[in-house]
Amino acid sequence: MIPSPDPRSRRQPTLFRRLEQIFTTAPVHIVVIAITVLWTLPTAGLLISSFRQPDALRESGWWTVFTPPFEPGQFHLGNYADVLASEGMGQAFLNSLIITIPATVMPIAIATFAAYALAWMQFPGRQLLFVMIVGLLVVPLQMTLIPVLRVYSTLGLSGTFLGVWLAHTGYGMPFGIYLLRNYIGTLPRDLIEAAAVDGASHLKIFTRIIVPLSTPAIASFAVFQFLWVWNDLLVALVYLGGNQNVAPVTLVLRNLVGDRGQDWHLLTAGAFISMIIPLLVFFALQRYFVRGLLAGSVKG
Amino acid sequence: MQDTSNILRLLSAISAIIFGSGGIIALFYVANIAVNRLPSQARSRILPWVYMTPALLVLGAFLVLPTIRTIIISFMDQRSQSWVGLDNYHFAFTNAAMLTAFRNNILWLVLVTGLSVSLGLLIAVLMDRVKYEPLAKTLIFLPMVISFVGASVIWRFMYAYQPPGIDQIGLLNAIAVSLGFEPIGWLVNKRINNFALITIMIWLQTGFAMVLLSSAVKGIPKDVIEAARMDRASEFQIFWRITIPIISSTLLVVSTTIVVLVLKVFDIVFVMTGGNLDTEVIASRMIKEMFNFRNFGRGSAIAVILLLAVIPVMVANIRRFQQQEANR
């Protein structure tokens, strides 16, 4: 196929043409920049405010920091120190990590094995099982809260990390299997059959071929599950209850809104602490996040 | 003293992470060793189930069985001791607070889905024409990774209200006052508070719609567009006659994904207003019945209504999946 040259690029860029182009593209730039600024302002306001003195925060809007004279001295880290130490955000941050890391690794391991079996092993009911998993993708969590909570109370699992890990593993499973099975199913058949002919066991095929080749899909699922668990409020609220020792950042931040709703220096700093890890993950692994979105929704 | 207890916490955290993550991987290795001792005929029949069992166990324990159990409980009284027939459903469809929740949920569904999809599409199409597309897209997409709780705090600050005469610290009221209006109680005025909450969700979801639609727009073959331009079609005609039909399946997927998400919306309402002042939605109402009123029958009935609402999406997903498999 011959790429058709842009008709405009062949012409001489006269002054008139250039002006014409500026006028036709200007509205596009204005709209795009306006929307982008609009979308960024709320977060930017929060971030700037979190470094302002508590009194200043109560008395003037955050945008006033831009009016001259500009004083770097008006910014400080005291809000962060306060919310981390006295409001329990530091402990909560640690709890969030303790909850999120196993609740990401466990479903990855389980879902990858299941996805391999569903894609490349022969067994009765295989197709039916996968259709059921696709159906489970949209089941609202609310359907499961009451029975699981009751069992947890009997087993003493409510208020424990183990209980939350298992719950998140279960809730993340349909998406994980779905995403990974679709990816693993598209790996070249020749490769897997050749390995089987050479006498490689399923476990060997799995660890030496499937897992290395599926890293992009596994990374996508990992990013998703990590963000989902880190940002979750509902599961933590229901299964961890009021136990402050195990509460993650979302729960502590929510309580902060309820108890200290007008203490903006604590709320802004606390909110930013709850966002910092997701933002880092996002900027470092945006590629995988977007790929997961595309594979999870469009292709399926 | 403080230091030692923190170190202890950190150590227990690390051991918890290792135990939780390592345990599951060890499980597979042990199972595999056990299966390898079997004769090869039995091995090939059992091995798939070894790989599947952990997944089936957690799916069964956390999704399938609880779902069935919730359906049963929804026909029982608040402590699940006796059968009450359809009483809980009768309550769900006649109680005034529930009816408000239904009305609000419909408002959420229509506005969030409609606006984030159309805004996302508009941005996707426009972004395609500017050089700083990656940066602009990242900034619009960014709210997607912020938790609903975090987003709620961000917007609570945007909506902050000070009585007239005092400097406003919320951006929206500062704008309102500078334009000569009275400051607005965004979250307490019953005519606008629902829209204030819905705005948060649109802010969060537009980036999602934009990313998916943008990749669909970029997938349209360039020569199709070029051919239309040669035929002197206007950009407007190209958009409606070519772009929209080609990306229609993506539009449908994005819309249904947002619909399912919005049906389950809970955190934003819970954090912002606690469901007071007529802002309740179905999911927040369910938590209220379950936690505050301890009425498990009614809570379950509300959950079942949520499930019924997503069943069309579930069927559509399965159909689409089966078509895909047939095409493979």
Interface residues (C-beta under 8 A of the other chain):
Chain A: M1 P3 S4 T25 V28 H29 V31 V32 I33 I35 T36 W39 T40 L41 P42 T43 G45 L46 S49 L57 R58 E59 S60 G61 W62 W63 Q91 L94 L97 I98 I101 P102 A103 V105 M106 A109 I110 A111 F113 A114 Y116 A117 L118 M121 Q122 F123 R126 Q127 L129 V131 I133 V134 G135 L136 L137 V138 V139 P140 L141 Q142 M143 T144 L145 I146 P147 V148 F161 L162 W165 L166 A167 T169 G170 Y171 M173 P174 I177 S201 H202 L203 L227 W230 N231 D232 L233 L234 L237 V238 T250 L253 R254 V257 G261 W264 L267 T268 G270 A271 S274 M275 P278 L279 V281 F282 Q286 F289 V290 L293 L294 S297 V298 K299 G300
Chain B: R9 L10 A13 A16 I17 F19 G20 S21 I24 I25 F28 N32 N36 R45 L47 P48 W49 Y51 M52 P54 A55 L56 V58 L59 A61 F62 L63 V64 L65 P66 T67 R69 T70 I73 L119 L122 I123 L126 M127 R129 V130 A136 T138 L139 I140 F141 L142 P143 M144 V145 I146 S147 F148 V149 G150 S152 V153 I154 W155 R156 F157 M158 A160 D167 Q168 I169 G170 L171 A174 W203 T206 G207 F208 V211 L212 S215 A216 K222 D223 E226 T250 V253 V254 T257 V260 L263 K264 F266 D267 F270 V271 A283 M286 I287 M290 F296 G299 S300 I302 A303 V304 L306 L307 V310 V313 M314 N317 I318 R320 F321 Q322 Q324 E325
